[in-house]
Amino acid sequence: MRRRSFIEISSLLPLALAIIPNYVFSAPKISWQELIGKGNPELFGDGYKLRKEAYDSFLKMKESALKDGIDIQVVSGYRDFYHQRRIWNRKYKLFTQQGLSEEETIEKIIEYSTIPGTSRHHWGTDLDIIDGNSKQPKKVLLTRHFEENGPYFKLKNWMDEHANSFGFYLVYTNSDHRKGFKYEPWHYSFKPLSKVYLNEFLEIDILEQIKNENILGFDHFSKNFIGNYLNNNILDINPELLP
């Protein structure tokens, strides 16, 4: 390298270092129990729970959004295995009572809800958000509320522009080519942690770990079904969040 080029590049290093986000760090490893929502992680938050690094960055994002008149409120943060099982079993009973077969019920549930033990919310890195400064509809987490003329459209636009700079990325995008869970404009993940945790989660034999957990419909969770579920629902997400 010529000396002049070296000097020009070197002169840019302080500026480059200054703009590296302060959430760049090595994500600590967590146990497989924590990855499936059964551990005892240290969590932070008032009315919601996140891991420390995600919580600190969320507070900075919330503070920044407030300056633009948006009050980011967390509807759901950390959920443990048993919370997710309650969600699953409640929906299972509801859909089967409505006349769906067991197979149809499972397919209906996994349009939006994860099998217990497989939720990103188990990691303390993901959150569902709304704008507290908007008039609240009866059911807040509906796609139409984040579209034009919806109460959270301003929030959606702000997040599209700023969320990544705080380490948060939309998980289930509205890409036409994506399979698995439907589009969720409210669900964001703290990439510096969750990207590492997803990689570790994929090493778990999830079928073995949840086989005796009283999950309704478990008898239909064949290896082939779980394989497709992992490929379509767990891995067909925003590419920025893949290992």
N, C-alpha and C positions, 0 to 999 in steps of 0.2 A: 504494500500500500504506500502511495506517495505521501510524503510528510504533510503536504497541504491538506489532502483528503482526510488524513488521520486527525489533524487539528480541527477541521470543520466538524467531523463526527464527534470528536471529544467534547467540543464546545456545546453540543446539543444534549449531552448526557445529563447534566444537572436538570435541564428542563424536562427531559423524558422521565427522570426519576420523580420529579415533583408532581407529575400528573398521574402516576400510577395509583389506582385506587387504594385506600388504606385497608381494604378488606382482603388484599392479596396475602395469603398465608398458607401454610401447610395444614390441611384439614386433619384433625386428630382422628385416629381410628376408633371405631366403636364396636361393641360386641354384636354378635349375631342376634342376641336377645333384644338389644335396642333397635336393630334394623327391622325386626318384625313387631315392634311395639310392646315388648314384654320387659324391657330393661327398666332402669331407674335413672334416666338422664338428668343432668342439672339443667333446669329450664328457667327462663326469665319472661316476665310480662305480667300485665295487669288485666285479667279477664281473658287472656290468651297466653300461650306458652311457646317460646322459641329457644333454640340454643343461643348461647351468649353472642357469638359472632353474628348470627342472623338478626338477633334482637337489636344489637347496637346499630347495625346498618339500617334496620327498619326504622328506628327512631330518627336517624338522620334523614331518611327519605320522607318520613312523615312531617318532619320539621320543614323540609324544603317545599313539600306540597302545600302546607298551610300558607305559605307566602303567596301562593297562587289561588287561595280560597278553597282548597280541597282538604277535607279532613279524612285521611285514610283510616278507616276503622276495620279491625280484624273480626270477621265473622267466625272463623275457625282457624286455629293454629295446630298445635300438637294434639294428636289423638292416639291413645294407646290401643292395644290389640282389642281389649274388651269393649271399648267404645265403638270401634269399627265393627265388631261382631254384633253389637246391639243394632247398629244401622242395618247391617246385612240381614239379620234374622227378622227384623221388623218388616223390611221390604219383601223378604221371601214370603212371609205369612200373608202380607197384603196382596201380592200378585197371584199367589196360588188361590187365595180366597176369591179373587176376581175371575178365576176360571182358567188361568194360564197353566200349562203343563210345567213340570219341574224344570225341564230343559229351557222352555220359553221364559220362565221366571228368571233363571240365571242369566240368560242373554239380555233380558230387560234390565236387571240390576246393574250389569257391567256396562251399561251405556254411560253411567255417571259414577257409580260406586265401586270401590275396589273390594276384592276378596280380603277378609281379615288376615293380617300378616303381610300384606303386599302394598299397603297404602304409603304414599310418600309423606303423609301427615304423621306417620310413626317416627319420622326422623327429626322432627323439630326444626325443619328447614323450610316448610311450605306453609302458605297461608291463603285463605280466601278473604277478599277485601271488598268493601263498598265505600261510598263517600258519605260520611256522617253529616255533611252540610247540605245534603239533598233530601227532599221529601221521600220518606221511606215507603215503598210499596209493601203489600202484604207478604209476598214471597220475594225476598231480595235477590236470591241467586238464580235469576233467569236471564238468558242471553239477551232478550229484547231490552232489558234495562240498561245494557251497556252499548246499545246502538243509538243512532241519531234520534233525538227527541226523548231518549230514555233518561232517567234520573242520574245514571252513572256514566253518561257519555263523556262528560268533561273529565272524569277520573280516568276513563279508558284512554283518552287522547294523551293525558298527562303521563300515564304509565308507559304508553308506547314511546314517548319521547325521552323519558327520564329514568325509568326503572332499571335498565341495564347498568347505568352508571353507579347504581348502589348495589349491584350484584344480583338483582332480582329479575327473573325471566319467566315469561308466560310458559306454562307447561303444555297444555292441550290447545294447540293453535287451531285456526280455522282453515288450514290447508286442505284443499280438495283431495289430496293424495294420502292423507293421514287416516289410519284405521284406529280401532280401539275406542277409548273414551271420547265422547262428543266434546265439541268446543266449549271451553270454560274460560271466558274472558276475565273471570275473577280470581283464578288460581295462579299464584306466582311462587317460584322456588328460588331459594338463595343458592345460586350456582356454585360458589366456592366450596360449599359443604356437600350439597346434594349430588353433585356430579361424582364425587368420590364415594359417597354412600351407595349410589346406584351400582357402581362397579363392584362394591363389596357385597351388596344384596344379591347380585347375580350368581354368587358362589354358593348360595344357600339352597339346599334341597327343600324348597318351600312346601311341597306336598307332604313330605315326611314330618315337617315341623308343625303342621296344622291338622294332622289326621285325627287327633283325639280331642278336638277343641269344640265339639258341639256346634259346628257350623252347619246350618240347614242347607241341604242339597249337596253336601260333601261327597256323597256316593257317586255323583256325576262328575267329579273332578278327576278324570283320567289323566294319565301322563300326556297324552296327545292334547287334551283340552288345556292343561296347564301350560304346555309348550306354546300353543297358539296364543293363549292369554298373555304370556310373558312377551311374546314377539309383537302382538298387536296393541295391547293395553299398557304394558310397562315400558316398552322400548320405542314404540311409534309415537314419539313426543317431539317437542322442539329440539332440533338437532344440536342446538347450543348446549343442551343439558345432558347429552350422551357422553359416556366415558371415552 
